[in-house]
Amino acid sequence: MSLKLSYNGIPETEIKTFLEEKYLQYNNPSFIECDPISIPHSFLEQHDREISGFLTAAIAWGRRDLILRSSRLMLELMDDSPYEFIMSANENELLRISRFVHRTFNGSDCIYFIRGLRHIYSNFESMEDVLLQGMKGSGSVKDGLSELRQIFFSLPHANRNEKHFADVTGGAAGKRLNMFLRWMVRKDNFGVDFGIWKKIDPAMLYIPLDLHTGNTARRLGLLTRKINDWKAVEELTEILRKFDPTDPVKYDFALFGLGVFEGFK
């Protein structure tokens, strides 16, 4: 399928070149320090990176400095050994997590997330394997995320816990989930994303869509849908796959950077 001739009257070749330049500008180690991805970068072991990345992504909304502060506190409460803590913490040790709060994500949410992760790692080697199980029929990452959510919430839990894990099959954009997948799956030579999940093809990923990426994409004519939901994610990702079929979500760096750092509206 060929690219559109233009978006908002701008030749598609110019937009692609522009996004490639911005991708290279923002996809570098200097980006890491003030970004939530710096949290899993502080760990070396794969399970610790997965768990710290997942938990950080779960609370990654609001001011980035507060996200980083809250993420560090949450992991300190786990003795900065997230995998060991999740697998071995007793009830008294879990109790100290009850004082954790980040915006609407509170201690009871955090305790259930620990229980949900323990359930997953007691039955699977990695969260990647859960996604792959869900992708078997369709090959869709969306179905993989649905499987991950279903297994994660298969233990008794409060309804409030579910609002912190987006339901993409219900139409949610799943920005934080898709961001987490970008961290785990993408790998290039720039040292930002980890690429520690080898069984999921980066070509299958979806763009992490939030206010900044959505507004930037609409300004460029890449997104026509007015609300940031899963249909918008699919619409934008389809365009980005035309720009780079093998690595469409690399443009997250460009769209996010333009919106946050350059005020591109």
C-alpha positions as semicolon CSV with decimal commas, in nm:
position;residue;x (nm);y (nm);z (nm)
1;M;0,000;0,000;0,000
2;S;0,144;0,337;-0,098
3;L;0,160;0,637;0,130
4;K;-0,085;0,922;0,099
5;L;0,049;1,202;-0,117
6;S;0,014;1,450;0,166
7;Y;-0,110;1,510;0,520
8;N;-0,261;1,853;0,589
9;G;-0,118;1,957;0,255
10;I;0,236;1,860;0,355
11;P;0,397;1,597;0,128
12;E;0,424;1,265;0,308
13;T;0,793;1,244;0,224
14;E;0,853;1,570;0,412
15;I;0,660;1,451;0,717
16;K;0,844;1,120;0,724
17;T;1,181;1,298;0,695
18;F;1,076;1,540;0,971
19;L;0,972;1,256;1,203
20;E;1,294;1,064;1,132
21;E;1,496;1,369;1,232
22;K;1,300;1,415;1,554
23;Y;1,323;1,043;1,632
24;L;1,702;1,066;1,612
25;Q;1,701;1,385;1,819
26;Y;1,505;1,239;2,110
27;N;1,605;0,872;2,098
28;N;1,932;0,907;2,285
29;P;2,063;0,841;2,638
30;S;2,011;1,203;2,744
31;F;1,638;1,133;2,712
32;I;1,656;0,866;2,981
33;E;1,742;1,076;3,285
34;C;1,412;1,266;3,310
35;D;1,188;0,993;3,166
36;P;1,010;0,708;3,350
37;I;1,222;0,458;3,154
38;S;1,510;0,563;3,381
39;I;1,355;0,349;3,656
40;P;1,395;0,008;3,486
41;H;1,733;0,130;3,357
42;S;1,851;0,126;3,718
43;F;1,825;-0,256;3,722
44;L;2,032;-0,516;3,540
45;E;1,836;-0,840;3,586
46;Q;1,557;-0,902;3,334
47;H;1,281;-0,981;3,583
48;D;1,363;-0,667;3,780
49;R;1,351;-0,459;3,464
50;E;1,018;-0,610;3,360
51;I;0,856;-0,560;3,700
52;S;0,996;-0,214;3,770
53;G;0,903;-0,111;3,416
54;F;0,549;-0,243;3,448
55;L;0,491;-0,079;3,786
56;T;0,644;0,250;3,673
57;A;0,432;0,250;3,359
58;A;0,122;0,178;3,569
59;I;0,161;0,510;3,754
60;A;0,306;0,711;3,465
61;W;0,062;0,996;3,446
62;G;0,100;1,351;3,570
63;R;0,424;1,543;3,614
64;R;0,725;1,339;3,519
65;D;0,930;1,444;3,821
66;L;0,651;1,319;4,049
67;I;0,625;0,994;3,851
68;L;0,996;0,936;3,905
69;R;0,976;1,021;4,275
70;S;0,679;0,792;4,331
71;S;0,835;0,508;4,132
72;R;1,156;0,526;4,332
73;L;0,960;0,526;4,658
74;M;0,754;0,226;4,550
75;L;1,066;0,029;4,466
76;E;1,238;0,136;4,788
77;L;0,943;-0,015;4,974
78;M;1,031;-0,336;4,789
79;D;1,393;-0,312;4,905
80;D;1,494;-0,223;4,547
81;S;1,464;-0,592;4,464
82;P;1,125;-0,605;4,292
83;Y;1,131;-0,964;4,168
84;E;1,254;-1,108;4,498
85;F;1,003;-0,898;4,691
86;I;0,710;-0,993;4,471
87;M;0,788;-1,361;4,493
88;S;0,874;-1,385;4,863
89;A;0,718;-1,097;5,059
90;N;0,506;-1,209;5,354
91;E;0,191;-1,034;5,474
92;N;0,378;-0,811;5,718
93;E;0,617;-0,701;5,443
94;L;0,325;-0,633;5,212
95;L;0,166;-0,420;5,482
96;R;0,429;-0,150;5,448
97;I;0,324;-0,105;5,084
98;S;-0,017;0,004;5,206
99;R;0,109;0,358;5,269
100;F;0,208;0,409;4,904
101;V;0,006;0,668;4,709
102;H;0,050;0,819;4,365
103;R;-0,250;1,025;4,260
104;T;-0,539;0,776;4,252
105;F;-0,312;0,470;4,272
106;N;-0,305;0,384;4,640
107;G;-0,165;0,121;4,872
108;S;-0,443;-0,131;4,811
109;D;-0,387;-0,100;4,437
110;C;-0,015;-0,148;4,483
111;I;-0,064;-0,455;4,701
112;Y;-0,293;-0,613;4,443
113;F;-0,048;-0,535;4,164
114;I;0,217;-0,722;4,363
115;R;-0,019;-1,017;4,407
116;G;-0,111;-1,012;4,039
117;L;0,254;-1,010;3,936
118;R;0,332;-1,292;4,179
119;H;0,053;-1,495;4,018
120;I;0,199;-1,434;3,673
121;Y;0,560;-1,513;3,767
122;S;0,449;-1,823;3,954
123;N;0,302;-1,959;3,632
124;F;0,508;-1,799;3,353
125;E;0,873;-1,720;3,302
126;S;0,792;-1,371;3,177
127;M;0,502;-1,140;3,105
128;E;0,605;-1,177;2,743
129;D;0,491;-1,540;2,754
130;V;0,146;-1,431;2,872
131;L;0,114;-1,192;2,580
132;L;0,228;-1,459;2,338
133;Q;-0,037;-1,695;2,474
134;G;-0,302;-1,433;2,397
135;M;-0,157;-1,364;2,052
136;K;-0,163;-1,727;1,938
137;G;-0,484;-1,705;1,739
138;S;-0,472;-1,357;1,589
139;G;-0,109;-1,252;1,623
140;S;-0,242;-0,923;1,764
141;V;-0,071;-0,745;2,052
142;K;-0,416;-0,616;2,147
143;D;-0,527;-0,973;2,218
144;G;-0,202;-1,031;2,405
145;L;-0,273;-0,735;2,632
146;S;-0,625;-0,864;2,687
147;E;-0,484;-1,202;2,797
148;L;-0,235;-1,033;3,029
149;R;-0,512;-0,830;3,190
150;Q;-0,738;-1,132;3,231
151;I;-0,470;-1,341;3,402
152;F;-0,349;-1,047;3,609
153;F;-0,697;-0,997;3,754
154;S;-0,782;-1,365;3,796
155;L;-0,730;-1,340;4,173
156;P;-0,993;-1,188;4,406
157;H;-0,959;-0,811;4,392
158;A;-1,141;-0,480;4,432
159;N;-1,305;-0,325;4,129
160;R;-1,097;-0,011;4,180
161;N;-0,778;-0,205;4,107
162;E;-0,885;-0,258;3,746
163;K;-0,887;0,110;3,651
164;H;-0,507;0,116;3,668
165;F;-0,471;-0,151;3,398
166;A;-0,631;-0,030;3,075
167;D;-0,885;-0,252;2,902
168;V;-0,786;-0,213;2,537
169;T;-1,059;-0,453;2,423
170;G;-1,305;-0,212;2,584
171;G;-1,171;0,074;2,372
172;A;-0,909;0,228;2,601
173;A;-0,599;0,368;2,433
174;G;-0,371;0,181;2,674
175;K;-0,099;0,444;2,652
176;R;0,098;0,319;2,951
177;L;0,072;-0,046;2,844
178;N;0,192;0,031;2,492
179;M;0,473;0,241;2,636
180;F;0,578;-0,052;2,855
181;L;0,576;-0,283;2,551
182;R;0,790;-0,034;2,360
183;W;1,045;-0,043;2,641
184;M;1,054;-0,422;2,653
185;V;1,034;-0,507;2,279
186;R;1,209;-0,233;2,082
187;K;1,586;-0,244;2,047
188;D;1,817;-0,026;1,843
189;N;2,166;0,109;1,886
190;F;2,072;0,418;2,088
191;G;2,040;0,262;2,433
192;V;1,696;0,384;2,539
193;D;1,456;0,091;2,487
194;F;1,568;-0,248;2,620
195;G;1,464;-0,506;2,359
196;I;1,476;-0,783;2,620
197;W;1,162;-0,950;2,483
198;K;1,277;-1,134;2,172
199;K;0,961;-1,324;2,076
200;I;0,737;-1,027;1,991
201;D;0,807;-0,849;1,663
202;P;0,845;-0,468;1,704
203;A;0,641;-0,435;1,385
204;M;0,337;-0,555;1,582
205;L;0,354;-0,283;1,847
206;Y;0,108;0,005;1,878
207;I;0,187;0,370;1,940
208;P;0,158;0,488;2,304
209;L;-0,110;0,751;2,247
210;D;-0,157;1,033;2,498
211;L;-0,250;1,400;2,489
212;H;0,090;1,508;2,353
213;T;0,133;1,245;2,082
214;G;-0,231;1,278;1,981
215;N;-0,221;1,656;1,946
216;T;0,106;1,644;1,754
217;A;-0,025;1,373;1,521
218;R;-0,342;1,573;1,452
219;R;-0,140;1,888;1,385
220;L;0,059;1,692;1,126
221;G;-0,257;1,545;0,973
222;L;-0,164;1,189;1,073
223;L;-0,467;1,139;1,297
224;T;-0,824;1,244;1,222
225;R;-1,008;1,083;1,514
226;K;-1,087;1,344;1,778
227;I;-1,060;1,130;2,092
228;N;-0,764;0,931;2,219
229;D;-0,906;0,579;2,227
230;W;-0,805;0,243;2,077
231;K;-0,950;0,333;1,737
232;A;-0,724;0,637;1,732
233;V;-0,429;0,417;1,831
234;E;-0,501;0,187;1,537
235;E;-0,547;0,478;1,296
236;L;-0,219;0,646;1,389
237;T;-0,020;0,323;1,408
238;E;-0,139;0,223;1,060
239;I;0,007;0,546;0,922
240;L;0,333;0,504;1,112
241;R;0,365;0,147;0,981
242;K;0,364;0,292;0,632
243;F;0,656;0,515;0,730
244;D;0,849;0,224;0,886
245;P;0,683;-0,121;0,861
246;T;0,944;-0,286;1,083
247;D;0,953;-0,034;1,369
248;P;0,651;0,198;1,366
249;V;0,655;0,297;1,733
250;K;1,000;0,453;1,708
251;Y;0,808;0,765;1,607
252;D;0,678;0,786;1,964
253;F;1,004;0,965;2,043
254;A;0,932;1,221;1,772
255;L;0,563;1,282;1,844
256;F;0,611;1,293;2,221
257;G;0,924;1,508;2,202
258;L;0,758;1,757;1,970
259;G;0,459;1,787;2,200
260;V;0,636;1,799;2,537
261;F;0,967;1,968;2,466
262;E;0,879;2,192;2,171
263;G;0,515;2,277;2,243
264;F;0,418;2,160;1,894
265;K;0,040;2,211;1,871
